[in-house]
C-alpha cells in the first residue's frame, strides 16, 4: 500500500469511526485522532479552538449535545498527501440527536493532517453547516 492508499484507508476507518462516535456523544475517539503537538486549530460550525486544551474542551461540549447517531457518511471531494502532510475536503452527512431533537444535516469540512510517529493525526479542521446537498 502506498502513502496515499494508506492515508485514505485511515480516513475511511479510524477518522470516520471517530467522527461517528462524536455524533453519538463520545468525544474520546476524536481526541485520539487529533495531534497532541501544537499547533492544532478548529474553526467549527458551532465552536472554535486555537490550542490542544481548547480543542479538548470544545470536543467535550459538542459531544455532550449529541446522541443516537444513526448515520454518518464522508463524501470526499478532494484529498492529497505530500510527505508528512495531507488534507481532505468534503461533506459529512449526519443523522443524529442534537440537544434532544432528531437532526439531519451536512457539514462542509476541510481538514489538515500531519504524519506523526504513531500515524496520521488531525491538526486543523474548518467546518460549517450547509443547506445544499
The first five atom37 places (N, CA, C, CB, O) and aatype in JSON, in Angstrom:
{
  "aatype": [20, 20, 20, 20, 20, 20, 20, 20, 20, 20, 20, 20, 20, 20, 20, 20, 20, 20, 20, 20, 20, 20, 20, 20, 20, 20, 20, 20, 20, 20, 20, 20, 20, 20, 20, 20, 20, 20, 20, 20, 20, 20, 20, 20, 20, 20, 20, 20, 20, 20, 20, 20, 20, 20, 20, 20, 20, 20, 20, 20, 20, 20, 20, 20, 20, 20, 20, 20, 20, 20, 20, 20, 20, 20, 20, 20, 20, 20, 20, 20, 20, 20, 20, 20, 20, 20, 20, 20, 20, 20, 20, 20, 20, 20, 20, 20, 20, 20, 20, 20, 20, 20, 20, 20, 20, 20, 20, 20, 20, 20, 20, 20, 20, 20, 20, 20, 20, 20, 20, 20, 20, 20, 20, 20, 20, 20, 20, 20, 20, 20, 20, 20, 20],
  "atom_mask": [
    [1, 1, 1, 1, 1],
    [1, 1, 1, 1, 1],
    [1, 1, 1, 1, 1],
    [1, 1, 1, 1, 1],
    [1, 1, 1, 1, 1],
    [1, 1, 1, 1, 1],
    [1, 1, 1, 1, 1],
    [1, 1, 1, 1, 1],
    [1, 1, 1, 1, 1],
    [1, 1, 1, 1, 1],
    [1, 1, 1, 1, 1],
    [1, 1, 1, 1, 1],
    [1, 1, 1, 1, 1],
    [1, 1, 1, 1, 1],
    [1, 1, 1, 1, 1],
    [1, 1, 1, 1, 1],
    [1, 1, 1, 1, 1],
    [1, 1, 1, 1, 1],
    [1, 1, 1, 1, 1],
    [1, 1, 1, 1, 1],
    [1, 1, 1, 1, 1],
    [1, 1, 1, 1, 1],
    [1, 1, 1, 1, 1],
    [1, 1, 1, 1, 1],
    [1, 1, 1, 1, 1],
    [1, 1, 1, 1, 1],
    [1, 1, 1, 1, 1],
    [1, 1, 1, 1, 1],
    [1, 1, 1, 1, 1],
    [1, 1, 1, 1, 1],
    [1, 1, 1, 1, 1],
    [1, 1, 1, 1, 1],
    [1, 1, 1, 1, 1],
    [1, 1, 1, 1, 1],
    [1, 1, 1, 1, 1],
    [1, 1, 1, 1, 1],
    [1, 1, 1, 1, 1],
    [1, 1, 1, 1, 1],
    [1, 1, 1, 1, 1],
    [1, 1, 1, 1, 1],
    [1, 1, 1, 1, 1],
    [1, 1, 1, 1, 1],
    [1, 1, 1, 1, 1],
    [1, 1, 1, 1, 1],
    [1, 1, 1, 1, 1],
    [1, 1, 1, 1, 1],
    [1, 1, 1, 1, 1],
    [1, 1, 1, 1, 1],
    [1, 1, 1, 1, 1],
    [1, 1, 1, 1, 1],
    [1, 1, 1, 1, 1],
    [1, 1, 1, 1, 1],
    [1, 1, 1, 1, 1],
    [1, 1, 1, 1, 1],
    [1, 1, 1, 1, 1],
    [1, 1, 1, 1, 1],
    [1, 1, 1, 1, 1],
    [1, 1, 1, 1, 1],
    [1, 1, 1, 1, 1],
    [1, 1, 1, 1, 1],
    [1, 1, 1, 1, 1],
    [1, 1, 1, 1, 1],
    [1, 1, 1, 1, 1],
    [1, 1, 1, 1, 1],
    [1, 1, 1, 1, 1],
    [1, 1, 1, 1, 1],
    [1, 1, 1, 1, 1],
    [1, 1, 1, 1, 1],
    [1, 1, 1, 1, 1],
    [1, 1, 1, 1, 1],
    [1, 1, 1, 1, 1],
    [1, 1, 1, 1, 1],
    [1, 1, 1, 1, 1],
    [1, 1, 1, 1, 1],
    [1, 1, 1, 1, 1],
    [1, 1, 1, 1, 1],
    [1, 1, 1, 1, 1],
    [1, 1, 1, 1, 1],
    [1, 1, 1, 1, 1],
    [1, 1, 1, 1, 1],
    [1, 1, 1, 1, 1],
    [1, 1, 1, 1, 1],
    [1, 1, 1, 1, 1],
    [1, 1, 1, 1, 1],
    [1, 1, 1, 1, 1],
    [1, 1, 1, 1, 1],
    [1, 1, 1, 1, 1],
    [1, 1, 1, 1, 1],
    [1, 1, 1, 1, 1],
    [1, 1, 1, 1, 1],
    [1, 1, 1, 1, 1],
    [1, 1, 1, 1, 1],
    [1, 1, 1, 1, 1],
    [1, 1, 1, 1, 1],
    [1, 1, 1, 1, 1],
    [1, 1, 1, 1, 1],
    [1, 1, 1, 1, 1],
    [1, 1, 1, 1, 1],
    [1, 1, 1, 1, 1],
    [1, 1, 1, 1, 1],
    [1, 1, 1, 1, 1],
    [1, 1, 1, 1, 1],
    [1, 1, 1, 1, 1],
    [1, 1, 1, 1, 1],
    [1, 1, 1, 1, 1],
    [1, 1, 1, 1, 1],
    [1, 1, 1, 1, 1],
    [1, 1, 1, 1, 1],
    [1, 1, 1, 1, 1],
    [1, 1, 1, 1, 1],
    [1, 1, 1, 1, 1],
    [1, 1, 1, 1, 1],
    [1, 1, 1, 1, 1],
    [1, 1, 1, 1, 1],
    [1, 1, 1, 1, 1],
    [1, 1, 1, 1, 1],
    [1, 1, 1, 1, 1],
    [1, 1, 1, 1, 1],
    [1, 1, 1, 1, 1],
    [1, 1, 1, 1, 1],
    [1, 1, 1, 1, 1],
    [1, 1, 1, 1, 1],
    [1, 1, 1, 1, 1],
    [1, 1, 1, 1, 1],
    [1, 1, 1, 1, 1],
    [1, 1, 1, 1, 1],
    [1, 1, 1, 1, 1],
    [1, 1, 1, 1, 1],
    [1, 1, 1, 1, 1],
    [1, 1, 1, 1, 1],
    [1, 1, 1, 1, 1],
    [1, 1, 1, 1, 1],
    [1, 1, 1, 1, 1]
  ],
  "atom_positions": [
    [[0.84, -1.17, 0.0], [0.0, 0.0, 0.0], [0.9, 1.24, 0.0], [-0.97, -0.01, 1.22], [1.82, 1.33, 0.81]],
    [[0.64, 2.19, -0.9], [1.45, 3.41, -0.92], [0.9, 4.44, 0.09], [1.47, 4.02, -2.35], [-0.12, 4.2, 0.73]],
    [[1.6, 5.58, 0.23], [1.21, 6.59, 1.21], [-0.22, 7.07, 1.03], [2.16, 7.78, 1.12], [-0.96, 7.22, 2.0]],
    [[-0.6, 7.31, -0.21], [-1.96, 7.82, -0.48], [-3.01, 6.79, -0.1], [-2.11, 8.21, -1.96], [-4.02, 7.14, 0.51]],
    [[-2.78, 5.54, -0.46], [-3.74, 4.48, -0.12], [-3.82, 4.27, 1.38], [-3.35, 3.15, -0.82], [-4.9, 4.09, 1.94]],
    [[-2.67, 4.31, 2.04], [-2.63, 4.16, 3.5], [-3.41, 5.28, 4.18], [-1.16, 4.14, 4.0], [-4.18, 5.04, 5.11]],
    [[-3.19, 6.52, 3.71], [-3.89, 7.66, 4.28], [-5.4, 7.54, 4.07], [-3.38, 8.97, 3.66], [-6.18, 7.72, 5.01]],
    [[-5.81, 7.25, 2.85], [-7.24, 7.14, 2.55], [-7.89, 6.02, 3.36], [-7.45, 6.89, 1.05], [-9.02, 6.17, 3.82]],
    [[-7.19, 4.92, 3.54], [-7.7, 3.85, 4.38], [-7.91, 4.34, 5.82], [-6.74, 2.64, 4.36], [-8.93, 4.03, 6.44]],
    [[-6.96, 5.1, 6.34], [-7.08, 5.66, 7.69], [-8.29, 6.6, 7.78], [-5.79, 6.41, 8.08], [-9.04, 6.57, 8.75]],
    [[-8.47, 7.44, 6.76], [-9.6, 8.39, 6.74], [-10.92, 7.64, 6.82], [-9.56, 9.26, 5.47], [-11.79, 8.0, 7.62]],
    [[-11.08, 6.61, 6.0], [-12.37, 5.91, 5.93], [-12.57, 4.89, 7.07], [-12.49, 5.2, 4.61], [-13.66, 4.33, 7.2]],
    [[-11.55, 4.66, 7.87], [-11.73, 3.75, 9.02], [-11.61, 4.55, 10.31], [-10.66, 2.59, 8.99], [-12.63, 4.92, 10.9]],
    [[-10.42, 4.82, 10.77], [-10.21, 5.48, 12.07], [-10.88, 6.85, 12.16], [-8.73, 5.63, 12.33], [-11.58, 7.13, 13.13]],
    [[-10.66, 7.68, 11.16], [-11.25, 9.02, 11.19], [-12.77, 8.95, 11.15], [-10.73, 9.87, 10.02], [-13.44, 9.58, 11.98]],
    [[-13.33, 8.2, 10.22], [-14.79, 8.11, 10.1], [-15.41, 7.52, 11.36], [-15.17, 7.25, 8.88], [-16.47, 7.98, 11.79]],
    [[-14.78, 6.53, 11.96], [-15.3, 5.95, 13.21], [-15.27, 6.96, 14.35], [-14.49, 4.69, 13.6], [-16.19, 7.02, 15.15]],
    [[-14.22, 7.75, 14.41], [-14.11, 8.77, 15.46], [-15.17, 9.85, 15.29], [-12.71, 9.4, 15.46], [-15.76, 10.32, 16.27]],
    [[-15.41, 10.25, 14.05], [-16.43, 11.27, 13.8], [-17.81, 10.74, 14.15], [-16.39, 11.72, 12.33], [-18.61, 11.45, 14.77]],
    [[-18.1, 9.52, 13.76], [-19.41, 8.94, 14.1], [-19.57, 8.85, 15.62], [-19.56, 7.52, 13.46], [-20.65, 9.14, 16.15]],
    [[-18.52, 8.46, 16.33], [-18.59, 8.41, 17.79], [-18.89, 9.78, 18.38], [-17.27, 7.86, 18.38], [-19.67, 9.9, 19.32]],
    [[-18.28, 10.83, 17.82], [-18.54, 12.19, 18.29], [-20.02, 12.52, 18.16], [-17.69, 13.2, 17.5], [-20.63, 13.07, 19.09]],
    [[-20.6, 12.19, 17.01], [-22.01, 12.49, 16.79], [-22.93, 11.53, 17.55], [-22.33, 12.43, 15.3], [-24.15, 11.67, 17.52]],
    [[-22.33, 10.57, 18.23], [-23.07, 9.65, 19.1], [-22.84, 10.0, 20.58], [-22.66, 8.19, 18.82], [-23.31, 9.3, 21.47]],
    [[-22.11, 11.1, 20.82], [-21.92, 11.58, 22.19], [-20.62, 11.19, 22.85], [-23.01, 11.11, 23.01], [-20.46, 11.39, 24.05]],
    [[-19.67, 10.63, 22.1], [-18.4, 10.16, 22.67], [-17.23, 10.9, 22.01], [-18.25, 8.63, 22.48], [-16.89, 10.62, 20.86]],
    [[-16.63, 11.84, 22.73], [-15.52, 12.63, 22.18], [-14.18, 11.9, 22.24], [-15.41, 13.94, 22.92], [-13.22, 12.33, 21.6]],
    [[-14.09, 10.81, 22.99], [-12.83, 10.11, 23.18], [-12.11, 9.72, 21.9], [-13.06, 8.9, 23.98], [-10.94, 10.04, 21.74]],
    [[-12.79, 9.02, 20.99], [-12.11, 8.63, 19.75], [-11.63, 9.83, 18.92], [-13.03, 7.78, 18.91], [-10.58, 9.77, 18.28]],
    [[-12.41, 10.93, 18.92], [-11.97, 12.11, 18.17], [-10.72, 12.71, 18.81], [-13.1, 13.16, 18.1], [-9.79, 13.09, 18.1]],
    [[-10.68, 12.79, 20.13], [-9.48, 13.31, 20.8], [-8.25, 12.49, 20.43], [-9.67, 13.32, 22.32], [-7.16, 13.04, 20.26]],
    [[-8.42, 11.17, 20.3], [-7.29, 10.28, 20.0], [-6.72, 10.47, 18.6], [-7.73, 8.85, 20.16], [-5.52, 10.25, 18.39]],
    [[-7.54, 10.87, 17.64], [-7.03, 11.03, 16.27], [-6.46, 12.42, 16.02], [-8.13, 10.75, 15.26], [-5.92, 12.7, 14.95]],
    [[-6.58, 13.31, 17.01], [-6.01, 14.65, 16.9], [-4.62, 14.69, 17.5], [-6.92, 15.67, 17.59], [-4.32, 13.99, 18.47]],
    [[-3.77, 15.52, 16.91], [-2.4, 15.67, 17.38], [-2.37, 16.25, 18.8], [-1.6, 16.57, 16.43], [-3.22, 17.06, 19.18]],
    [[-1.39, 15.81, 19.56], [-1.14, 16.39, 20.87], [-0.07, 17.48, 20.77], [-0.7, 15.29, 21.88], [0.24, 18.15, 21.76]],
    [[0.48, 17.65, 19.57], [1.52, 18.65, 19.34], [0.89, 19.92, 18.77], [2.61, 18.11, 18.37], [0.09, 19.86, 17.83]],
    [[1.26, 21.05, 19.34], [0.79, 22.35, 18.82], [1.53, 22.65, 17.52], [1.02, 23.49, 19.87], [2.66, 22.2, 17.36]],
    [[0.94, 23.39, 16.6], [-0.37, 23.98, 16.72], [-1.48, 23.03, 16.27], [-0.43, 25.26, 15.9], [-1.28, 22.2, 15.37]],
    [[-2.64, 23.15, 16.91], [-3.87, 22.49, 16.47], [-4.97, 23.55, 16.53], [-4.22, 21.23, 17.37], [-5.02, 24.36, 17.46]],
    [[-5.85, 23.54, 15.54], [-6.89, 24.57, 15.47], [-8.19, 23.99, 14.93], [-6.44, 25.74, 14.59], [-8.2, 23.04, 14.15]],
    [[-9.29, 24.59, 15.38], [-10.62, 24.25, 14.88], [-11.37, 25.54, 14.61], [-11.4, 23.34, 15.89], [-11.48, 26.39, 15.49]],
    [[-11.87, 25.68, 13.41], [-12.84, 26.72, 13.07], [-14.11, 25.95, 12.74], [-12.36, 27.65, 11.85], [-14.37, 25.62, 11.58]],
    [[-14.9, 25.68, 13.76], [-16.01, 24.76, 13.61], [-17.32, 25.44, 13.26], [-16.19, 24.0, 14.85], [-17.46, 26.66, 13.29]],
    [[-18.28, 24.59, 12.92], [-19.62, 25.07, 12.6], [-20.27, 25.68, 13.83], [-20.48, 23.92, 12.05], [-21.09, 26.59, 13.71]],
    [[-19.91, 25.18, 15.02], [-20.53, 25.66, 16.25], [-19.54, 26.2, 17.26], [-21.31, 24.55, 16.87], [-19.94, 26.99, 18.12]],
    [[-18.27, 25.82, 17.19], [-17.27, 26.23, 18.19], [-15.9, 26.35, 17.52], [-17.22, 25.22, 19.37], [-15.67, 25.8, 16.44]],
    [[-14.99, 27.09, 18.18], [-13.62, 27.21, 17.68], [-12.62, 26.9, 18.8], [-13.38, 28.64, 17.11], [-12.95, 26.96, 19.98]],
    [[-11.39, 26.58, 18.4], [-10.31, 26.31, 19.35], [-8.99, 26.65, 18.68], [-10.33, 24.82, 19.83], [-8.82, 26.46, 17.47]],
    [[-8.04, 27.15, 19.48], [-6.74, 27.5, 18.91], [-5.56, 26.83, 19.61], [-6.56, 28.99, 18.95], [-4.41, 27.2, 19.38]],
    [[-5.85, 25.84, 20.47], [-4.79, 25.04, 21.08], [-5.39, 23.73, 21.58], [-4.09, 25.82, 22.25], [-6.6, 23.55, 21.55]],
    [[-4.53, 22.83, 22.03], [-4.99, 21.49, 22.42], [-5.98, 21.53, 23.59], [-3.79, 20.62, 22.8], [-6.98, 20.81, 23.57]],
    [[-5.73, 22.35, 24.6], [-6.64, 22.42, 25.74], [-8.02, 22.9, 25.3], [-6.07, 23.37, 26.82], [-9.03, 22.3, 25.69]],
    [[-8.09, 23.95, 24.5], [-9.38, 24.44, 24.0], [-10.05, 23.37, 23.14], [-9.2, 25.73, 23.19], [-11.27, 23.19, 23.2]],
    [[-9.25, 22.68, 22.36], [-9.77, 21.62, 21.48], [-10.48, 20.54, 22.28], [-8.62, 21.01, 20.66], [-11.59, 20.14, 21.92]],
    [[-9.86, 20.07, 23.34], [-10.46, 19.03, 24.18], [-11.77, 19.53, 24.79], [-9.49, 18.59, 25.31], [-12.76, 18.8, 24.83]],
    [[-11.77, 20.78, 25.26], [-12.99, 21.37, 25.83], [-14.1, 21.46, 24.79], [-12.69, 22.76, 26.41], [-15.25, 21.12, 25.07]],
    [[-13.76, 21.92, 23.59], [-14.75, 22.02, 22.51], [-15.32, 20.65, 22.19], [-14.11, 22.64, 21.25], [-16.54, 20.5, 22.06]],
    [[-14.47, 19.65, 22.06], [-14.96, 18.31, 21.73], [-15.89, 17.78, 22.81], [-13.78, 17.34, 21.53], [-16.91, 17.17, 22.5]],
    [[-15.55, 18.01, 24.08], [-16.4, 17.53, 25.17], [-17.76, 18.24, 25.17], [-15.71, 17.75, 26.52], [-18.79, 17.59, 25.37]],
    [[-17.76, 19.55, 24.96], [-19.03, 20.3, 24.91], [-19.87, 19.82, 23.74], [-18.76, 21.82, 24.79], [-21.07, 19.58, 23.89]],
    [[-19.26, 19.68, 22.57], [-20.01, 19.22, 21.4], [-20.57, 17.82, 21.62], [-19.13, 19.23, 20.16], [-21.75, 17.57, 21.35]],
    [[-19.75, 16.91, 22.11], [-20.2, 15.53, 22.31], [-21.38, 15.48, 23.27], [-19.06, 14.67, 22.85], [-22.27, 14.65, 23.1]],
    [[-21.4, 16.36, 24.27], [-22.5, 16.34, 25.24], [-23.83, 16.75, 24.62], [-22.18, 17.27, 26.4], [-24.88, 16.48, 25.19]],
    [[-23.79, 17.39, 23.46], [-25.04, 17.79, 22.8], [-25.55, 16.74, 21.82], [-24.84, 19.11, 22.08], [-26.67, 16.86, 21.33]],
    [[-24.74, 15.71, 21.52], [-25.12, 14.69, 20.54], [-25.42, 13.35, 21.2], [-24.02, 14.51, 19.51], [-24.88, 13.02, 22.26]],
    [[-26.3, 12.58, 20.56], [-26.56, 11.19, 20.96], [-27.27, 10.48, 19.81], [-27.42, 11.12, 22.27], [-27.8, 11.11, 18.9]],
    [[-27.25, 9.16, 19.87], [-28.02, 8.34, 18.93], [-27.74, 8.68, 17.46], [-29.5, 8.51, 19.2], [-28.67, 8.94, 16.7]],
    [[-26.48, 8.67, 17.07], [-26.13, 8.88, 15.67], [-26.54, 7.64, 14.88], [-24.59, 9.16, 15.5], [-26.05, 6.54, 15.14]],
    [[-27.44, 7.82, 13.93], [-27.9, 6.69, 13.13], [-27.26, 6.65, 11.76], [-29.4, 6.75, 12.98], [-27.36, 5.64, 11.05]],
    [[-26.6, 7.74, 11.36], [-25.92, 7.74, 10.06], [-24.79, 8.77, 10.05], [-26.92, 8.03, 8.91], [-24.95, 9.89, 10.54]],
    [[-23.66, 8.36, 9.49], [-22.54, 9.26, 9.25], [-21.89, 8.82, 7.95], [-21.52, 9.27, 10.45], [-21.51, 7.65, 7.81]],
    [[-21.77, 9.74, 7.01], [-21.11, 9.43, 5.75], [-20.16, 10.57, 5.39], [-22.15, 9.19, 4.61], [-20.5, 11.74, 5.53]],
    [[-18.99, 10.21, 4.93], [-17.99, 11.17, 4.49], [-17.89, 11.08, 2.98], [-16.61, 10.91, 5.17], [-17.6, 10.02, 2.43]],
    [[-18.13, 12.2, 2.32], [-18.04, 12.27, 0.86], [-16.87, 13.19, 0.5], [-19.4, 12.79, 0.23], [-17.01, 14.42, 0.55]],
    [[-15.74, 12.61, 0.15], [-14.57, 13.41, -0.19], [-14.7, 13.99, -1.59], [-13.29, 12.57, -0.08], [-15.08, 13.3, -2.53]],
    [[-14.38, 15.26, -1.7], [-14.34, 15.94, -3.0], [-12.9, 16.01, -3.49], [-14.96, 17.37, -2.89], [-12.63, 15.85, -4.68]],
    [[-12.0, 16.24, -2.55], [-10.58, 16.35, -2.89], [-9.76, 15.92, -1.68], [-10.23, 17.81, -3.32], [-10.17, 16.08, -0.53]],
    [[-8.58, 15.38, -1.97], [-7.65, 15.0, -0.9], [-6.29, 14.77, -1.53], [-8.14, 13.72, -0.14], [-6.18, 14.47, -2.72]],
    [[-5.25, 14.92, -0.71], [-3.91, 14.65, -1.21], [-2.97, 14.43, -0.04], [-3.42, 15.8, -2.11], [-3.25, 14.82, 1.1]],
    [[-1.85, 13.81, -0.34], [-0.77, 13.56, 0.61], [0.51, 14.09, -0.01], [-0.65, 12.03, 0.98], [0.82, 13.77, -1.16]],
    [[1.25, 14.89, 0.74], [2.56, 15.38, 0.31], [3.51, 15.22, 1.48], [2.49, 16.88, -0.15], [3.49, 16.0, 2.43]],
    [[4.34, 14.2, 1.41], [5.27, 13.94, 2.51], [4.52, 13.58, 3.78], [6.16, 15.16, 2.76], [3.76, 12.62, 3.81]],
    [[4.76, 14.37, 4.83], [4.12, 14.11, 6.12], [2.9, 14.98, 6.36], [5.11, 14.32, 7.23], [2.41, 15.07, 7.49]],
    [[2.4, 15.63, 5.31], [1.18, 16.44, 5.41], [0.14, 15.94, 4.43], [1.49, 17.93, 5.16], [0.46, 15.42, 3.37]],
    [[-1.12, 16.1, 4.81], [-2.23, 15.71, 3.94], [-3.43, 16.61, 4.23], [-2.61, 14.2, 4.14], [-3.47, 17.29, 5.26]],
    [[-4.38, 16.6, 3.32], [-5.62, 17.35, 3.55], [-6.79, 16.57, 2.97], [-5.54, 18.76, 2.92], [-6.62, 15.71, 2.1]],
    [[-7.98, 16.88, 3.47], [-9.23, 16.39, 2.88], [-10.19, 17.56, 2.79], [-9.84, 15.21, 3.71], [-10.17, 18.48, 3.61]],
    [[-11.04, 17.49, 1.78], [-12.1, 18.47, 1.58], [-13.33, 17.68, 1.19], [-11.73, 19.55, 0.49], [-13.29, 16.88, 0.25]],
    [[-14.43, 17.89, 1.9], [-15.62, 17.13, 1.55], [-16.81, 17.47, 2.4], [-15.34, 15.68, 1.67], [-16.82, 18.45, 3.15]],
    [[-17.83, 16.62, 2.26], [-19.08, 16.77, 3.01], [-19.2, 15.64, 4.02], [-20.3, 16.78, 2.06], [-18.84, 14.49, 3.74]],
    [[-19.71, 15.98, 5.18], [-20.08, 15.0, 6.18], [-21.59, 15.02, 6.29], [-19.39, 15.29, 7.57], [-22.18, 16.06, 6.58]],
    [[-22.23, 13.89, 6.05], [-23.69, 13.77, 6.13], [-24.02, 13.06, 7.43], [-24.3, 13.0, 4.88], [-23.54, 11.95, 7.67]],
    [[-24.82, 13.69, 8.27], [-25.04, 13.18, 9.63], [-26.53, 13.13, 9.97], [-24.29, 14.05, 10.64], [-27.27, 14.07, 9.67]],
    [[-26.94, 12.04, 10.59], [-28.25, 11.94, 11.21], [-28.01, 11.57, 12.66], [-29.18, 10.87, 10.48], [-27.43, 10.53, 12.97]],
    [[-28.45, 12.45, 13.56], [-28.17, 12.28, 14.99], [-29.23, 12.99, 15.81], [-26.76, 12.81, 15.35], [-30.08, 13.7, 15.27]],
    [[-29.18, 12.81, 17.1], [-29.99, 13.61, 18.01], [-29.08, 14.7, 18.57], [-30.61, 12.73, 19.17], [-28.01, 14.42, 19.1]],
    [[-29.54, 15.94, 18.43], [-28.75, 17.09, 18.89], [-29.62, 17.89, 19.85], [-28.28, 17.98, 17.69], [-30.7, 18.36, 19.49]],
    [[-29.13, 18.03, 21.06], [-29.88, 18.73, 22.11], [-31.3, 18.19, 22.23], [-29.93, 20.24, 21.81], [-32.26, 18.94, 22.39]],
    [[-31.42, 16.87, 22.15], [-32.7, 16.2, 22.35], [-33.61, 16.13, 21.15], [-33.41, 16.87, 23.42], [-34.71, 15.57, 21.24]],
    [[-33.18, 16.67, 20.01], [-34.02, 16.67, 18.81], [-33.31, 15.93, 17.67], [-34.37, 18.11, 18.37], [-32.12, 16.13, 17.44]],
    [[-34.06, 15.08, 16.98], [-33.51, 14.37, 15.82], [-33.15, 15.38, 14.75], [-34.52, 13.3, 15.27], [-33.96, 16.25, 14.41]],
    [[-31.93, 15.28, 14.22], [-31.47, 16.22, 13.2], [-30.78, 15.48, 12.08], [-30.51, 17.26, 13.81], [-30.16, 14.43, 12.28]],
    [[-30.91, 16.02, 10.9], [-30.17, 15.55, 9.73], [-29.53, 16.78, 9.11], [-31.11, 14.78, 8.69], [-30.22, 17.75, 8.8]],
    [[-28.2, 16.74, 8.92], [-27.52, 17.91, 8.39], [-26.27, 17.49, 7.63], [-27.16, 18.88, 9.51], [-25.8, 16.36, 7.73]],
    [[-25.75, 18.45, 6.86], [-24.49, 18.27, 6.13], [-23.52, 19.34, 6.58], [-24.72, 18.33, 4.59], [-23.89, 20.5, 6.78]],
    [[-22.28, 18.94, 6.73], [-21.2, 19.87, 7.04], [-20.21, 19.87, 5.9], [-20.51, 19.51, 8.38], [-19.87, 18.82, 5.36]],
    [[-19.74, 21.05, 5.52], [-18.6, 21.15, 4.61], [-17.38, 21.17, 5.5], [-18.67, 22.44, 3.66], [-17.29, 22.0, 6.41]],
    [[-16.43, 20.29, 5.26], [-15.28, 20.2, 6.15], [-13.98, 20.11, 5.37], [-15.42, 18.99, 7.07], [-13.84, 19.31, 4.44]],
    [[-13.03, 20.93, 5.77], [-11.66, 20.86, 5.29], [-10.79, 20.52, 6.49], [-11.2, 22.22, 4.6], [-10.89, 21.17, 7.54]],
    [[-9.95, 19.51, 6.35], [-9.06, 19.12, 7.44], [-7.64, 18.98, 6.94], [-9.54, 17.81, 8.09], [-7.4, 18.62, 5.79]],
    [[-6.69, 19.28, 7.83], [-5.27, 19.13, 7.55], [-4.72, 18.11, 8.54], [-4.5, 20.52, 7.65], [-5.11, 18.09, 9.71]],
    [[-3.81, 17.26, 8.05], [-3.28, 16.15, 8.84], [-1.76, 16.17, 8.79], [-3.82, 14.79, 8.32], [-1.15, 16.65, 7.83]],
    [[-1.17, 15.64, 9.86], [0.28, 15.51, 9.92], [0.6, 14.05, 10.29], [0.91, 16.52, 10.97], [-0.01, 13.48, 11.19]],
    [[1.55, 13.47, 9.58], [2.0, 12.13, 9.93], [2.98, 12.25, 11.1], [2.68, 11.4, 8.69], [4.0, 12.93, 11.0]],
    [[2.64, 11.6, 12.21], [3.47, 11.62, 13.4], [4.01, 10.22, 13.66], [2.68, 12.15, 14.63], [3.73, 9.31, 12.88]],
    [[4.76, 10.05, 14.71], [5.38, 8.75, 14.99], [4.35, 7.63, 15.1], [6.19, 8.82, 16.26], [4.64, 6.49, 14.73]],
    [[3.16, 7.94, 15.62], [2.13, 6.91, 15.78], [1.05, 6.97, 14.7], [1.48, 7.05, 17.14], [-0.05, 6.45, 14.89]],
    [[1.36, 7.6, 13.57], [0.43, 7.61, 12.44], [-0.14, 8.99, 12.15], [-0.7, 6.64, 12.69], [0.34, 9.99, 12.67]],
    [[-1.17, 9.01, 11.31], [-1.8, 10.26, 10.9], [-2.58, 10.87, 12.05], [-2.72, 10.04, 9.7], [-3.24, 10.15, 12.81]],
    [[-2.5, 12.2, 12.18], [-3.23, 12.94, 13.2], [-3.82, 14.19, 12.55], [-2.31, 13.32, 14.41], [-3.21, 14.79, 11.66]],
    [[-5.0, 14.58, 13.0], [-5.62, 15.81, 12.53], [-4.96, 16.98, 13.25], [-7.18, 15.8, 12.77], [-4.71, 16.91, 14.45]],
    [[-4.67, 18.07, 12.51], [-4.09, 19.26, 13.12], [-4.96, 20.5, 12.89], [-2.7, 19.51, 12.57], [-4.79, 21.5, 13.59]],
    [[-5.87, 20.45, 11.93], [-6.76, 21.59, 11.68], [-8.07, 21.11, 11.07], [-6.08, 22.62, 10.75], [-8.08, 20.2, 10.25]],
    [[-9.16, 21.74, 11.5], [-10.48, 21.46, 10.93], [-11.2, 22.79, 10.75], [-11.31, 20.49, 11.85], [-11.23, 23.62, 11.66]],
    [[-11.78, 22.97, 9.58], [-12.66, 24.1, 9.3], [-13.93, 23.5, 8.74], [-12.0, 25.14, 8.31], [-13.92, 22.89, 7.67]],
    [[-15.03, 23.68, 9.46], [-16.3, 23.09, 9.03], [-17.42, 24.09, 9.23], [-16.59, 21.79, 9.81], [-17.4, 24.9, 10.15]],
    [[-18.39, 24.01, 8.34], [-19.6, 24.8, 8.53], [-20.79, 24.04, 7.98], [-19.48, 26.17, 7.84], [-20.67, 23.19, 7.09]],
    [[-21.94, 24.35, 8.54], [-23.18, 23.72, 8.09], [-23.55, 24.28, 6.72], [-24.34, 23.95, 9.11], [-23.29, 25.44, 6.42]],
    [[-24.15, 23.43, 5.92], [-24.56, 23.86, 4.59], [-26.0, 23.43, 4.35], [-23.63, 23.29, 3.51], [-26.45, 22.4, 4.85]],
    [[-26.7, 24.22, 3.56], [-28.08, 23.86, 3.22], [-28.14, 23.1, 1.91], [-28.95, 25.11, 3.14], [-29.17, 22.51, 1.58]],
    [[-27.05, 23.12, 1.16], [-27.04, 22.38, -0.11], [-26.71, 20.92, 0.14], [-26.02, 23.0, -1.11], [-26.04, 20.59, 1.12]],
    [[-27.17, 20.04, -0.74], [-26.96, 18.6, -0.53], [-25.54, 18.13, -0.64], [-27.77, 17.85, -1.49], [-25.27, 16.94, -0.48]]
  ]
}
